[in-house]
Amino acid sequence: MPLLEPDPEALRPGTPRRPAPDRVTDSSAGGTPEPLRSELTALLGADKVLWKISDLVRYASDASPYRFLPRVVLLPEDLDDVSAILSYAHGKGRDVVFRGAGTSLNGQAQGEDILVDVRRHWTGIEVLDDGARARIGPGTTVLRANTTLARYGRLLGPDPASAIACTVGGVVANNASGMTAGTTRNSYRTLASLTFVLPSGTVVDTADPAADEELRRAEPELCAALLELKAEIEADAELTARIRAKYTIKNTNGYRLDAFLDGATPVEILRGLMVGSEGTFGFIAETVFDTLPLERRVSSALLFFPSLTAAAAAVPGFTEAGAIAVELMDGNTLRASVSVPGVPADWAALPRETTALLVEFRASDEAGQEAHERAAEAALAGLDLVRPAASVTNAFTRDAGAIAGYWKARKAFVTAVGGSRPSGTTLITEDFAVPPARLADACEALLELQSRHGFDAAVAGHAAHGNLHFLLAFDAAKPQDVTRYDAFMQEFCALVVDRFDGSLKAEHATGRNIAPFLEREWGPRATELMWRTKQAIDPAGVLAPRIVLDRDPRAHLRGLKTIPKVEAVADPCIECGFCEPTCPSEDLTTTPRQRIVLRREMMRQTDGSPVESGLLDAYGYDAVDTCAGDSTCKLACPVGIDTGAMMKDFRHRRHTPREERIAALTARNFRAVEASARLAVGVADALGKRVGDAPLQAVTRLARKAVRPDLVPEWLPQIPGAAARRLPATSRAGASAVYYPACVNRIFAGPDGGGADAGLSLAEAVVAVSARAGKPVWIPEDVAGTCCATIWHSKGYDAGNRIMANRIVEAAWGWTAGGRLPLVVDASSCTLGIADEVVPYLTEDNRALHGELTVVDSLVWAADELLPKLTVFRTAAAGVVHPTCSMEHLGDVGQLRAVAEACADEVVVPDDAGCCAFAGDRGMLHKELTDSATAKEAAEVDRRSYDAYLSANRMCEIGMERATGHPYRSALIELEHATRPTVR
């Protein structure tokens, strides 16, 4: 064991608590039992089998109110793996559940036996026919697919609110639709073809002309059964009419019986049945979509009405005028969304009865947009609109920022309303549909039902399609709350079916919550046909039992999860999973959601239980050490949960008093530490050039084993040499800004790119290009020994962080003459540190000084202040840009791109660009983290060659050089080269 290995006990909750009724039992503490573990390891390989108790717990939760512990989690890489898993399950009498992003709201992504993660190795998009079609892997997120398609002016039809995280495979399996898809743009209508694996292991490609012949040869009984069911349905005129009628409104409850009417052959029938089958009929291995035009000319309005009735009455006028989306939000929803950054604060005081409609028109050209706007104004005439808050305009706008704000508030319905629920309560999200003409009545009836059963009333939805969403919060640990929930569900289902003849599930799919009520909506005849369909396709019942079909009338009450209280920063989490695609450690260890899920399981346990101990043993590395601390999870989370901050706090808790004192000492003596670090880097670089990198790597690896991997960096060949001891000479007189070279740029040299820019440091580039633009900058003589404090902040050293945070603010206030000059910082992470992250650690006096500072990132300085005054003499043919996560936080990515576009004729930001996870020195402490985080972006970058590889932070540049083999450098060095009158 390393000398300074942290004690897992430091993270043990240690709070008095009772065991939760749904806690993982001690019998599961050992993880996957034998012989299941060894058999699957022999079948697939150890790297495809997750078996530790921490693995099982982190996969036990999804965005639903349910929780089921799998026996094992598998990570298949190809169709051979999937077929092997299904064959094993058949032979051993086990069942299998496929899981994509885990954003499903009704437990579809959870299993009690073999759970198969089909996200990690199943991503990718191939654009076909110039964008008219796209072949997409099932693990690809909708947002990622649309990002690529946007280059061709196309997009997918389904547009769920969870597009940032949900996978295409999950969207098809649930027939999820979203804001604009309705009944005409969903997966059922826009899928060109599918490749899927049946429970038997048979692979079917519906695009193959020989698919039916091959299926008849492989599965004759299945083909006969499907055609028999088709004939039986078509012979029943009343049933046929009922099926057609059910799909005139949105409906994802049960199986798509209209597939028997729409498909002429077994393969065509299966193609339709797979949509919305929730993984119960097979594994969707590949999709080919017919895409839709991306109409970029957008006009939107957020219109406020005095009541639900008034808002609902206005919906038909907008749909008839051609609106692609008409979204409804009631007063409770509007007030709760104030927690979302960017939503007007005065919404918090809106009257309870207030209701808003978000109305959007889209067009491909100016003429079409103007026509839509005329139609919109005509629809507005005579409406009973109100202005209950100063921010309300009740007017259509083309402003992209305003429109994005409207949609952000709307899409945050589940997480914003759910995030404001009482601590410790489970959240259930339901959706249903009624004929659009009955929308107002349905809203009123739902709100009355919620109030009568003691639930906070809130409703939102796709008003144009009669599709409403609502939330219920209750404590699953209290039997009386569960009984109250059950009573509500019984009345709700009766209301939707008997009064409105609606769909109990409009777009969220049946799931565990509605399975017991399936027959209530469809009747015994249609429901029995669904059971027979399942029997024909999956006679052994291997796939996803009890998720769509369940004869237990109380199945919706089984597996409800408790939500124990955890650290305040994470307590509002509803486990939606929106954070996961942004997380650098997503494919290595854990995600932000999983870090919180694991912590909650610790809180369900009694203190010192075997399960709690097993979770703690893994948590140090899986959660704390491999968190990059970049907090991009906060940007993705609709209620701004910063799991990175929680991990930094956990790092702090693991520190011994001695470690905290040493960290504080380095802060106090950072001038000497900085000089020593520069000397050490220089010596190491010189040794590396003489004897190679291998000896240095060997020495640092031994030191890491002896001391602690999270304390001692590993030498990497990409680490540059030492920066020059002296910074460029500048003058305070006439300076337009104070230039603060970050300590990373004072320690490490810039890239050795060779050619005209060989040896040019970032500091020299900033000074030169600023002077060239007539905006000279001044570097204070005493910057040595100061830092943005991120070094200590990222590692959880609070005392050192506080020392340096106050030092840099006091120094910056003096340098800038009390804030009269801007402070230009040349590393985006340091800009973020000084601008935002130091604030909580400042004294009251220094917080006041900080408020007078103007902290500007150097890329913003260049884009806004320098570019307009510069002449570009030469450009690179093509440049690729890596935006840093700090720039995402600062909102500065646009300025980085602007500088890059001044330097290169073509600029590409990779679709898979994300946090590189180098995170200061974390890429040297855990290089596997950066390797995993950059894998997709690096693969995309390496598909072609570029003349310039650009970013905005030295350590990120090192990380990307390690990932791609190409020398990344600051866009400001490239700008200096592009605008230099004479190339030296």
Buried (B, 14 or more C-beta within 10 A) or exposed (E): EBEBBBEBEBBBBEEEBEEBEBBBEBEBBBBBEEEBBEBBBEBBEEEBBBBBBBBBBBBBBBBBBBBBBBBBBBBBBEBEBBBBBBBBBBEEEBBBBBBBBBBBBBBBBBBBBBBBBBBEBBBBBEBBEEBBBBBBBBBBBBBBBBBBBBEBBBBBBBBBBBBBBBBBBBBBBBBBBBBBBBBEBBBBBBBBBBBBBBBBBBBBBBBBEEBBEBBBEBBEEBBEBBBEBBEEBEEBEEBBEBBEEBBEBBBBBBBBBBBBBEBEBBBBBBBBBBBBBBBBBBBBBBBBBBBBEBBEBBBBBBBBBBBBBBBBBBBBBBBEBBBBBBBBBBBBBBBBBBBBEEBBEEBBEBBEBBBBBBBBBBBEEEEBBEBBBEBBEEBBEEBEBBEBBEEBEBEBBEEEEBBEBBBBBBBBBBBBBBBBBEEBBBBBBBBBBBEBEBBBBBBBBBBEBBEEBEBBBBBBBBBBBBBBBBBBBBBBBBEEBBEBBBEBBBEBBEBBBEEBBBBBBBBBBBBBBBBBBBBBBBEEEBBEBBBBBBEBBBEEBBBBBBBBBBEEEEBBBBBBBBBBEBBEBBBBBBBBBBBBBBBBBBBBBBBBBBBBBBBBBBBBBEEEBBBBBBBBBBBBBBBBBBBBBBBBBBBBBBBBBBBBBBBBBBBBBBBEEEBBEBBBBBBBEBEEBBBEBBEEBBEBBEBBEEEEBEEBBEBBBEBBEEBBBBBBBBBBEBBBBBBBEEBBEBEBEEBBBBBBBBBBBBBBBBBEBEEEBEEBBBBBBBBBBBBBBEBBBBBBEEBBBBBBBBBBBBBBBBBBBBBBBBBBBBBBBEBBEEBEBBBBBBBBBBBBBBBBBBBEBBEEEBBEBBEEBBBBBBBBBBBEBBBEEBEEEEBBEBBBBBBBBBBBBBEBBEBBBBBBBBBBEBBBBBBBBBBBBBBBBBBBBBBEBBBBBBBBBBBBBEEEEBBBBBBBBBBBBBBBBBBBEBBBBBBBBBBBBBBBEEEE
